[in-house]
């Protein structure tokens, strides 16, 4: 997949595209339905399926107090766009200057100039340009003048409800990761480097990998059944993960600690990605480390049965 990070770079060697525009945070089932249509239309016309997206999220620049905690890191989003069949991504470094583009400037410089758009796919409520002055009618008028078609895409829902990134954020924040995974069509996951802990687990409970999550959004504090990938392309290992403050040890600062459900030691990797599959219990304070260890081992049994039941027990 070709990732373009500036408008000037995009203009060099970009063939005609079918493009959709959006933040695509989480790349959930609703997003995937749109991307499937983009890929199909591009194949039909012999063009490149493309996405125009932003980093940072526009709200981070224009209204930081209302900016959402993002579901995915940029790297996760790009991997999921590629998995959906997208060939070209224009990743715009969103700024106040970019936000000042008029609808015409946006259409001329970005859609026609940088992406060589032949078809633009958006929702009926799409707004663009300075102060969101442009709507889909504006885009159609500009498209007729500049040589691209505009196709409106209907929203995709599940059980009669619209799927949105906002909905998924609410589910993850509440610890309802199973439901979030169903709406995403894949597992909600945290990724980042493995960092040194305080050694409490290896001495008093069970040894864990300590993840310094790069994601903005974390699940609610508690214990979760997870799978841990030792590298973006490495094997996925059954695991159980605790998110919280380690109240039994009067911990300070939130931690993400993962225990791998494998026999024998595993060399600590530089990075991991932890996929959250199911909530087990809320974090709570135990009277002694021994009581905590006993509960951890009980939770490990619960996690092993889950992995065996749903076919996640095999490393791979």
BAPA-321255 format. One record per residue (C-alpha): y negated, x negated, z negated; residue number from 1. Coordinates in pm, 1 decimal, decimal comma, always signed. Layout:
REM BAPA-321255
<node yy="Y" xx="X" zz="Z" pos="NUM"/>
...
END
This chain:
REM BAPA-321255
<node yy="+0,0" xx="+0,0" zz="+0,0" pos="1"/>
<node yy="-345,1" xx="-126,6" zz="+94,5" pos="2"/>
<node yy="-590,1" xx="-119,7" zz="-198,1" pos="3"/>
<node yy="-957,3" xx="-147,0" zz="-98,7" pos="4"/>
<node yy="-1214,8" xx="-215,9" zz="-368,0" pos="5"/>
<node yy="-1540,3" xx="-214,8" zz="-171,8" pos="6"/>
<node yy="-1689,9" xx="-16,0" zz="+114,4" pos="7"/>
<node yy="-1747,5" xx="-331,5" zz="+317,0" pos="8"/>
<node yy="-1384,5" xx="-437,3" zz="+285,2" pos="9"/>
<node yy="-1271,4" xx="-89,3" zz="+382,8" pos="10"/>
<node yy="-1454,8" xx="-102,9" zz="+712,3" pos="11"/>
<node yy="-1252,1" xx="-406,5" zz="+817,6" pos="12"/>
<node yy="-928,1" xx="-308,9" zz="+988,2" pos="13"/>
<node yy="-899,5" xx="+45,7" zz="+853,4" pos="14"/>
<node yy="-732,7" xx="+281,4" zz="+1098,7" pos="15"/>
<node yy="-796,7" xx="+653,7" zz="+1100,0" pos="16"/>
<node yy="-699,4" xx="+835,8" zz="+782,4" pos="17"/>
<node yy="-611,6" xx="+1170,4" zz="+632,5" pos="18"/>
<node yy="-786,5" xx="+1139,4" zz="+298,2" pos="19"/>
<node yy="-802,8" xx="+1332,1" zz="-27,0" pos="20"/>
<node yy="-1061,7" xx="+1266,9" zz="-295,8" pos="21"/>
<node yy="-1022,7" xx="+1278,0" zz="-672,9" pos="22"/>
<node yy="-961,7" xx="+1097,4" zz="-999,8" pos="23"/>
<node yy="-586,6" xx="+1161,0" zz="-981,3" pos="24"/>
<node yy="-541,4" xx="+1084,3" zz="-1349,6" pos="25"/>
<node yy="-173,4" xx="+1113,2" zz="-1435,2" pos="26"/>
<node yy="-73,9" xx="+1192,1" zz="-1074,4" pos="27"/>
<node yy="+86,3" xx="+1514,7" zz="-1202,8" pos="28"/>
<node yy="+284,2" xx="+1779,2" zz="-1010,5" pos="29"/>
<node yy="-34,2" xx="+1943,4" zz="-885,0" pos="30"/>
<node yy="-157,5" xx="+1611,1" zz="-752,4" pos="31"/>
<node yy="+182,4" xx="+1535,9" zz="-601,1" pos="32"/>
<node yy="+177,2" xx="+1860,8" zz="-402,8" pos="33"/>
<node yy="-158,7" xx="+1762,3" zz="-253,0" pos="34"/>
<node yy="-38,8" xx="+1410,5" zz="-176,6" pos="35"/>
<node yy="+273,3" xx="+1549,6" zz="-9,0" pos="36"/>
<node yy="+50,4" xx="+1755,5" zz="+220,5" pos="37"/>
<node yy="-170,8" xx="+1452,2" zz="+294,3" pos="38"/>
<node yy="+133,4" xx="+1240,6" zz="+386,3" pos="39"/>
<node yy="+279,6" xx="+1515,1" zz="+606,3" pos="40"/>
<node yy="-49,5" xx="+1572,7" zz="+789,8" pos="41"/>
<node yy="-99,5" xx="+1198,5" zz="+843,2" pos="42"/>
<node yy="+251,7" xx="+1165,3" zz="+987,0" pos="43"/>
<node yy="+185,9" xx="+1459,8" zz="+1216,8" pos="44"/>
<node yy="-134,7" xx="+1299,8" zz="+1350,9" pos="45"/>
<node yy="-22,2" xx="+936,3" zz="+1347,2" pos="46"/>
<node yy="-283,0" xx="+842,9" zz="+1085,3" pos="47"/>
<node yy="-275,6" xx="+665,6" zz="+748,4" pos="48"/>
<node yy="-243,2" xx="+884,8" zz="+434,9" pos="49"/>
<node yy="-526,1" xx="+780,9" zz="+203,4" pos="50"/>
<node yy="-681,6" xx="+852,8" zz="-136,0" pos="51"/>
<node yy="-1040,5" xx="+796,0" zz="-241,9" pos="52"/>
<node yy="-1049,7" xx="+753,0" zz="-618,8" pos="53"/>
<node yy="-1270,4" xx="+594,2" zz="-884,0" pos="54"/>
<node yy="-1270,4" xx="+329,6" zz="-1156,5" pos="55"/>
<node yy="-1419,2" xx="+394,4" zz="-1403,0" pos="56"/>
<node yy="-1397,6" xx="+773,0" zz="-1423,3" pos="57"/>
<node yy="-1736,0" xx="+913,8" zz="-1307,3" pos="58"/>
<node yy="-1795,5" xx="+1078,6" zz="-1645,2" pos="59"/>
<node yy="-1778,6" xx="+735,2" zz="-1811,2" pos="60"/>
<node yy="-2095,3" xx="+646,7" zz="-1619,1" pos="61"/>
<node yy="-2277,9" xx="+979,2" zz="-1595,8" pos="62"/>
<node yy="-2187,9" xx="+1145,6" zz="-1928,4" pos="63"/>
<node yy="-1997,9" xx="+898,2" zz="-2148,9" pos="64"/>
<node yy="-1998,9" xx="+1134,8" zz="-2446,3" pos="65"/>
<node yy="-1787,7" xx="+1377,4" zz="-2239,3" pos="66"/>
<node yy="-1564,1" xx="+1120,8" zz="-2069,9" pos="67"/>
<node yy="-1193,1" xx="+1202,4" zz="-2113,0" pos="68"/>
<node yy="-932,0" xx="+964,6" zz="-2246,0" pos="69"/>
<node yy="-738,4" xx="+881,6" zz="-1930,7" pos="70"/>
<node yy="-366,1" xx="+951,5" zz="-1908,3" pos="71"/>
<node yy="-288,3" xx="+654,1" zz="-1685,1" pos="72"/>
<node yy="-407,5" xx="+300,2" zz="-1650,4" pos="73"/>
<node yy="-541,7" xx="+212,5" zz="-1307,5" pos="74"/>
<node yy="-224,8" xx="+11,6" zz="-1239,6" pos="75"/>
<node yy="-3,6" xx="+309,4" zz="-1327,8" pos="76"/>
<node yy="-208,7" xx="+540,2" zz="-1107,7" pos="77"/>
<node yy="-185,0" xx="+305,0" zz="-811,1" pos="78"/>
<node yy="+194,0" xx="+268,6" zz="-851,7" pos="79"/>
<node yy="+235,7" xx="+646,9" zz="-859,7" pos="80"/>
<node yy="+13,5" xx="+696,4" zz="-555,2" pos="81"/>
<node yy="+223,2" xx="+443,8" zz="-366,1" pos="82"/>
<node yy="+544,5" xx="+616,9" zz="-477,2" pos="83"/>
<node yy="+400,9" xx="+942,5" zz="-335,1" pos="84"/>
<node yy="+371,5" xx="+781,0" zz="+8,8" pos="85"/>
<node yy="+1,1" xx="+692,4" zz="+12,9" pos="86"/>
<node yy="-70,6" xx="+391,8" zz="+234,2" pos="87"/>
<node yy="-441,8" xx="+333,8" zz="+170,9" pos="88"/>
<node yy="-643,4" xx="+365,3" zz="-150,6" pos="89"/>
<node yy="-1019,7" xx="+317,3" zz="-162,7" pos="90"/>
<node yy="-1081,1" xx="+240,4" zz="-530,8" pos="91"/>
<node yy="-1456,1" xx="+284,6" zz="-572,4" pos="92"/>
<node yy="-1628,5" xx="+105,3" zz="-859,9" pos="93"/>
<node yy="-1821,5" xx="+412,4" zz="-967,8" pos="94"/>
<node yy="-2182,5" xx="+344,4" zz="-1063,8" pos="95"/>
<node yy="-2513,2" xx="+524,7" zz="-1099,6" pos="96"/>
<node yy="-2610,9" xx="+383,6" zz="-760,3" pos="97"/>
<node yy="-2300,2" xx="+529,9" zz="-598,4" pos="98"/>
<node yy="-2369,5" xx="+864,3" zz="-768,4" pos="99"/>
<node yy="-2714,4" xx="+869,0" zz="-602,7" pos="100"/>
<node yy="-2567,7" xx="+893,5" zz="-251,4" pos="101"/>
<node yy="-2669,9" xx="+1216,2" zz="-81,9" pos="102"/>
<node yy="-2391,7" xx="+1433,3" zz="+64,3" pos="103"/>
<node yy="-2478,0" xx="+1301,0" zz="+410,8" pos="104"/>
<node yy="-2476,8" xx="+937,4" zz="+294,9" pos="105"/>
<node yy="-2142,0" xx="+993,3" zz="+122,7" pos="106"/>
<node yy="-1992,0" xx="+1144,7" zz="+437,1" pos="107"/>
<node yy="-2138,8" xx="+880,4" zz="+668,5" pos="108"/>
<node yy="-2084,1" xx="+567,3" zz="+458,8" pos="109"/>
<node yy="-1764,1" xx="+648,9" zz="+271,3" pos="110"/>
<node yy="-1561,5" xx="+907,2" zz="+461,4" pos="111"/>
<node yy="-1649,6" xx="+820,4" zz="+818,0" pos="112"/>
<node yy="-1767,7" xx="+462,9" zz="+780,7" pos="113"/>
<node yy="-1531,8" xx="+306,7" zz="+526,3" pos="114"/>
<node yy="-1222,9" xx="+525,2" zz="+565,2" pos="115"/>
<node yy="-1254,4" xx="+637,5" zz="+927,8" pos="116"/>
<node yy="-1150,3" xx="+982,7" zz="+807,4" pos="117"/>
<node yy="-1013,9" xx="+1221,1" zz="+1066,7" pos="118"/>
<node yy="-904,8" xx="+1485,0" zz="+813,8" pos="119"/>
<node yy="-1044,2" xx="+1535,6" zz="+460,9" pos="120"/>
<node yy="-839,8" xx="+1749,0" zz="+221,2" pos="121"/>
<node yy="-1011,3" xx="+1898,3" zz="-84,8" pos="122"/>
<node yy="-1003,6" xx="+2199,0" zz="-312,7" pos="123"/>
<node yy="-1228,3" xx="+2497,8" zz="-244,3" pos="124"/>
<node yy="-1444,0" xx="+2403,5" zz="-545,9" pos="125"/>
<node yy="-1506,7" xx="+2045,2" zz="-429,0" pos="126"/>
<node yy="-1859,7" xx="+1914,7" zz="-500,7" pos="127"/>
<node yy="-2002,2" xx="+1580,1" zz="-392,4" pos="128"/>
<node yy="-2318,7" xx="+1379,1" zz="-349,2" pos="129"/>
<node yy="-2619,9" xx="+1331,9" zz="-575,4" pos="130"/>
<node yy="-2634,1" xx="+1605,4" zz="-841,5" pos="131"/>
<node yy="-2324,2" xx="+1758,4" zz="-674,2" pos="132"/>
<node yy="-2549,6" xx="+1898,6" zz="-404,2" pos="133"/>
<node yy="-2271,3" xx="+1923,3" zz="-147,0" pos="134"/>
<node yy="-1987,3" xx="+2175,7" zz="-141,5" pos="135"/>
<node yy="-1699,1" xx="+2238,9" zz="+97,9" pos="136"/>
<node yy="-1927,8" xx="+2425,9" zz="+338,6" pos="137"/>
<node yy="-2158,4" xx="+2121,7" zz="+346,8" pos="138"/>
<node yy="-1858,9" xx="+1897,2" zz="+405,5" pos="139"/>
<node yy="-1738,9" xx="+2111,3" zz="+696,8" pos="140"/>
<node yy="-2082,9" xx="+2095,8" zz="+859,5" pos="141"/>
<node yy="-2095,1" xx="+1717,7" zz="+821,3" pos="142"/>
<node yy="-1738,3" xx="+1690,2" zz="+947,9" pos="143"/>
<node yy="-1821,1" xx="+1875,7" zz="+1267,5" pos="144"/>
<node yy="-2109,4" xx="+1633,7" zz="+1326,4" pos="145"/>
<node yy="-1927,4" xx="+1313,5" zz="+1225,1" pos="146"/>
<node yy="-1587,6" xx="+1387,6" zz="+1373,1" pos="147"/>
<node yy="-1355,5" xx="+1482,0" zz="+1088,2" pos="148"/>
<node yy="-1176,6" xx="+1804,5" zz="+1002,2" pos="149"/>
<node yy="-1191,1" xx="+1957,0" zz="+652,4" pos="150"/>
<node yy="-886,6" xx="+2131,3" zz="+510,6" pos="151"/>
<node yy="-897,4" xx="+2322,6" zz="+181,5" pos="152"/>
<node yy="-591,7" xx="+2289,7" zz="-42,1" pos="153"/>
<node yy="-485,8" xx="+2559,9" zz="-284,4" pos="154"/>
<node yy="-426,7" xx="+2472,5" zz="-649,0" pos="155"/>
<node yy="-68,4" xx="+2422,6" zz="-760,1" pos="156"/>
<node yy="+54,4" xx="+2592,2" zz="-1074,9" pos="157"/>
<node yy="+365,8" xx="+2623,3" zz="-1287,0" pos="158"/>
<node yy="+475,4" xx="+2951,1" zz="-1445,0" pos="159"/>
<node yy="+149,5" xx="+3107,1" zz="-1334,0" pos="160"/>
<node yy="-72,4" xx="+2840,4" zz="-1490,7" pos="161"/>
<node yy="-279,2" xx="+2579,0" zz="-1310,3" pos="162"/>
<node yy="-164,3" xx="+2223,9" zz="-1373,4" pos="163"/>
<node yy="-449,7" xx="+1995,7" zz="-1475,9" pos="164"/>
<node yy="-503,3" xx="+1652,9" zz="-1624,2" pos="165"/>
<node yy="-693,4" xx="+1821,1" zz="-1909,1" pos="166"/>
<node yy="-387,5" xx="+2030,2" zz="-1994,8" pos="167"/>
<node yy="-164,2" xx="+1722,6" zz="-1998,4" pos="168"/>
<node yy="-408,6" xx="+1531,9" zz="-2220,3" pos="169"/>
<node yy="-395,3" xx="+1815,7" zz="-2471,1" pos="170"/>
<node yy="-15,6" xx="+1815,4" zz="-2474,8" pos="171"/>
<node yy="+8,9" xx="+1438,1" zz="-2522,1" pos="172"/>
<node yy="-255,1" xx="+1441,6" zz="-2797,2" pos="173"/>
<node yy="-50,3" xx="+1707,2" zz="-2977,8" pos="174"/>
<node yy="+272,8" xx="+1506,0" zz="-2945,1" pos="175"/>
<node yy="+424,3" xx="+1750,9" zz="-2694,6" pos="176"/>
<node yy="+538,8" xx="+1476,4" zz="-2462,2" pos="177"/>
<node yy="+840,8" xx="+1664,5" zz="-2323,7" pos="178"/>
<node yy="+614,5" xx="+1939,0" zz="-2189,8" pos="179"/>
<node yy="+368,0" xx="+1680,2" zz="-2058,1" pos="180"/>
<node yy="+649,0" xx="+1504,9" zz="-1872,1" pos="181"/>
<node yy="+753,2" xx="+1830,4" zz="-1703,8" pos="182"/>
<node yy="+398,8" xx="+1884,6" zz="-1576,1" pos="183"/>
<node yy="+365,6" xx="+1522,8" zz="-1464,0" pos="184"/>
<node yy="+700,0" xx="+1515,4" zz="-1285,4" pos="185"/>
<node yy="+758,8" xx="+1180,6" zz="-1453,3" pos="186"/>
<node yy="+740,1" xx="+1034,9" zz="-1804,0" pos="187"/>
<node yy="+411,6" xx="+984,1" zz="-1983,8" pos="188"/>
<node yy="+404,4" xx="+609,2" zz="-2048,2" pos="189"/>
<node yy="+203,7" xx="+343,9" zz="-2229,3" pos="190"/>
<node yy="+186,8" xx="-9,8" zz="-2095,6" pos="191"/>
<node yy="+43,6" xx="-341,9" zz="-2203,1" pos="192"/>
<node yy="+123,6" xx="-682,0" zz="-2351,3" pos="193"/>
<node yy="+363,3" xx="-740,8" zz="-2640,3" pos="194"/>
<node yy="+175,7" xx="-883,3" zz="-2938,0" pos="195"/>
<node yy="+278,6" xx="-1038,2" zz="-3266,9" pos="196"/>
<node yy="+310,1" xx="-801,1" zz="-3561,9" pos="197"/>
<node yy="+303,6" xx="-877,4" zz="-3932,1" pos="198"/>
<node yy="+679,9" xx="-938,7" zz="-3945,0" pos="199"/>
<node yy="+739,5" xx="-643,0" zz="-4176,0" pos="200"/>
<node yy="+995,0" xx="-479,2" zz="-3948,3" pos="201"/>
<node yy="+1215,1" xx="-785,0" zz="-3907,5" pos="202"/>
<node yy="+1211,3" xx="-849,8" zz="-4283,6" pos="203"/>
<node yy="+1223,5" xx="-503,2" zz="-4441,9" pos="204"/>
<node yy="+1319,7" xx="-236,7" zz="-4185,8" pos="205"/>
<node yy="+1416,5" xx="-302,2" zz="-3821,0" pos="206"/>
<node yy="+1273,2" xx="-550,2" zz="-3566,7" pos="207"/>
<node yy="+1036,7" xx="-399,5" zz="-3313,2" pos="208"/>
<node yy="+830,4" xx="-488,4" zz="-3007,9" pos="209"/>
<node yy="+461,8" xx="-432,6" zz="-3078,8" pos="210"/>
<node yy="+273,2" xx="-292,7" zz="-2780,2" pos="211"/>
<node yy="-101,9" xx="-341,1" zz="-2735,5" pos="212"/>
<node yy="-144,0" xx="-29,4" zz="-2521,1" pos="213"/>
<node yy="-395,0" xx="-52,9" zz="-2237,5" pos="214"/>
<node yy="-398,7" xx="+325,6" zz="-2197,4" pos="215"/>
<node yy="-689,3" xx="+520,6" zz="-2343,1" pos="216"/>
<node yy="-475,2" xx="+820,2" zz="-2442,2" pos="217"/>
<node yy="-210,1" xx="+788,3" zz="-2713,5" pos="218"/>
<node yy="+36,9" xx="+1052,3" zz="-2829,8" pos="219"/>
<node yy="-9,8" xx="+1205,3" zz="-3174,9" pos="220"/>
<node yy="+106,2" xx="+979,8" zz="-3458,4" pos="221"/>
<node yy="+480,1" xx="+1004,4" zz="-3507,5" pos="222"/>
<node yy="+826,1" xx="+894,7" zz="-3397,6" pos="223"/>
<node yy="+938,8" xx="+946,8" zz="-3037,6" pos="224"/>
<node yy="+1250,7" xx="+898,7" zz="-2830,2" pos="225"/>
<node yy="+1151,6" xx="+658,2" zz="-2553,9" pos="226"/>
<node yy="+1266,3" xx="+424,6" zz="-2281,2" pos="227"/>
<node yy="+1114,3" xx="+79,1" zz="-2266,3" pos="228"/>
<node yy="+1076,7" xx="-111,7" zz="-1941,9" pos="229"/>
<node yy="+1057,5" xx="-485,4" zz="-2001,8" pos="230"/>
<node yy="+834,6" xx="-537,6" zz="-1699,2" pos="231"/>
<node yy="+690,4" xx="-307,5" zz="-1433,0" pos="232"/>
<node yy="+996,0" xx="-381,6" zz="-1216,3" pos="233"/>
<node yy="+1240,1" xx="-463,7" zz="-1497,5" pos="234"/>
<node yy="+1522,9" xx="-254,1" zz="-1645,7" pos="235"/>
<node yy="+1454,0" xx="+51,7" zz="-1862,0" pos="236"/>
<node yy="+1618,5" xx="+24,8" zz="-2204,6" pos="237"/>
<node yy="+1683,3" xx="+318,8" zz="-2441,4" pos="238"/>
<node yy="+1448,4" xx="+293,6" zz="-2738,4" pos="239"/>
<node yy="+1272,4" xx="+472,9" zz="-3022,2" pos="240"/>
<node yy="+900,4" xx="+427,4" zz="-3085,7" pos="241"/>
<node yy="+662,9" xx="+485,4" zz="-3375,9" pos="242"/>
<node yy="+290,1" xx="+540,3" zz="-3329,4" pos="243"/>
<node yy="+77,1" xx="+529,5" zz="-3641,0" pos="244"/>
<node yy="-68,1" xx="+338,2" zz="-3931,3" pos="245"/>
<node yy="+249,6" xx="+229,1" zz="-4118,0" pos="246"/>
<node yy="+152,2" xx="+424,6" zz="-4433,1" pos="247"/>
<node yy="+452,0" xx="+294,1" zz="-4632,3" pos="248"/>
<node yy="+296,5" xx="-52,3" zz="-4606,8" pos="249"/>
<node yy="-68,6" xx="+63,6" zz="-4631,9" pos="250"/>
<node yy="-125,1" xx="-39,8" zz="-4273,5" pos="251"/>
<node yy="-469,5" xx="-67,6" zz="-4117,2" pos="252"/>
<node yy="-520,3" xx="+15,3" zz="-3753,5" pos="253"/>
<node yy="-291,3" xx="+212,2" zz="-3526,8" pos="254"/>
<node yy="+22,0" xx="+42,9" zz="-3392,0" pos="255"/>
<node yy="+282,0" xx="+120,2" zz="-3125,8" pos="256"/>
<node yy="+616,5" xx="-22,6" zz="-3239,3" pos="257"/>
<node yy="+932,6" xx="+8,3" zz="-3029,3" pos="258"/>
<node yy="+1292,5" xx="-52,8" zz="-3138,0" pos="259"/>
<node yy="+1533,7" xx="-119,6" zz="-2850,0" pos="260"/>
<node yy="+1869,7" xx="+59,6" zz="-2877,0" pos="261"/>
<node yy="+2081,0" xx="-227,0" zz="-2750,1" pos="262"/>
<node yy="+2344,5" xx="-446,0" zz="-2909,9" pos="263"/>
<node yy="+2234,0" xx="-799,4" zz="-2975,3" pos="264"/>
<node yy="+1888,9" xx="-961,2" zz="-2962,9" pos="265"/>
<node yy="+1655,2" xx="-925,5" zz="-2666,5" pos="266"/>
<node yy="+1404,4" xx="-1194,5" zz="-2582,3" pos="267"/>
<node yy="+1057,3" xx="-1047,4" zz="-2629,8" pos="268"/>
<node yy="+893,6" xx="-995,2" zz="-2287,8" pos="269"/>
<node yy="+527,5" xx="-1059,9" zz="-2214,3" pos="270"/>
<node yy="+463,3" xx="-695,3" zz="-2115,2" pos="271"/>
<node yy="+637,4" xx="-360,8" zz="-2154,1" pos="272"/>
<node yy="+595,4" xx="-1,9" zz="-2042,5" pos="273"/>
<node yy="+715,2" xx="+262,8" zz="-2290,2" pos="274"/>
<node yy="+810,8" xx="+603,3" zz="-2149,0" pos="275"/>
<node yy="+784,7" xx="+890,6" zz="-2398,9" pos="276"/>
<node yy="+1064,8" xx="+1146,7" zz="-2365,5" pos="277"/>
<node yy="+1076,6" xx="+1360,2" zz="-2681,0" pos="278"/>
<node yy="+905,8" xx="+1400,1" zz="-3019,7" pos="279"/>
<node yy="+1123,0" xx="+1335,3" zz="-3327,6" pos="280"/>
<node yy="+901,3" xx="+1368,9" zz="-3636,1" pos="281"/>
<node yy="+555,0" xx="+1309,3" zz="-3776,3" pos="282"/>
<node yy="+472,9" xx="+978,7" zz="-3941,6" pos="283"/>
<node yy="+481,9" xx="+993,0" zz="-4321,8" pos="284"/>
<node yy="+471,8" xx="+763,0" zz="-4621,4" pos="285"/>
<node yy="+797,9" xx="+671,9" zz="-4796,8" pos="286"/>
<node yy="+824,7" xx="+563,2" zz="-5159,1" pos="287"/>
<node yy="+1003,9" xx="+237,7" zz="-5075,7" pos="288"/>
<node yy="+1081,0" xx="+25,2" zz="-4769,0" pos="289"/>
<node yy="+1449,0" xx="+103,9" zz="-4826,8" pos="290"/>
<node yy="+1386,5" xx="+477,2" zz="-4790,7" pos="291"/>
<node yy="+1189,8" xx="+413,6" zz="-4472,8" pos="292"/>
<node yy="+1470,4" xx="+197,5" zz="-4330,8" pos="293"/>
<node yy="+1725,1" xx="+469,5" zz="-4407,5" pos="294"/>
<node yy="+1513,5" xx="+725,9" zz="-4225,1" pos="295"/>
<node yy="+1462,6" xx="+490,5" zz="-3930,0" pos="296"/>
<node yy="+1838,7" xx="+446,8" zz="-3897,4" pos="297"/>
<node yy="+1879,8" xx="+825,8" zz="-3911,2" pos="298"/>
<node yy="+1615,9" xx="+860,7" zz="-3635,3" pos="299"/>
<node yy="+1796,4" xx="+592,7" zz="-3434,6" pos="300"/>
<node yy="+2110,8" xx="+806,6" zz="-3445,8" pos="301"/>
<node yy="+1909,8" xx="+1103,3" zz="-3319,3" pos="302"/>
<node yy="+1769,8" xx="+892,5" zz="-3035,7" pos="303"/>
<node yy="+2111,3" xx="+756,8" zz="-2936,5" pos="304"/>
<node yy="+2254,3" xx="+1109,2" zz="-2912,3" pos="305"/>
<node yy="+1957,1" xx="+1218,1" zz="-2700,2" pos="306"/>
<node yy="+1996,7" xx="+927,2" zz="-2461,8" pos="307"/>
<node yy="+2371,5" xx="+987,3" zz="-2428,0" pos="308"/>
<node yy="+2326,5" xx="+1361,7" zz="-2373,5" pos="309"/>
<node yy="+2065,3" xx="+1324,8" zz="-2100,8" pos="310"/>
<node yy="+2206,9" xx="+1017,5" zz="-1933,1" pos="311"/>
<node yy="+1947,1" xx="+768,8" zz="-2050,9" pos="312"/>
<node yy="+2183,2" xx="+553,3" zz="-2256,1" pos="313"/>
<node yy="+2255,5" xx="+309,1" zz="-1974,3" pos="314"/>
<node yy="+2019,9" xx="+16,6" zz="-1929,9" pos="315"/>
<node yy="+1878,5" xx="+25,4" zz="-1580,4" pos="316"/>
END
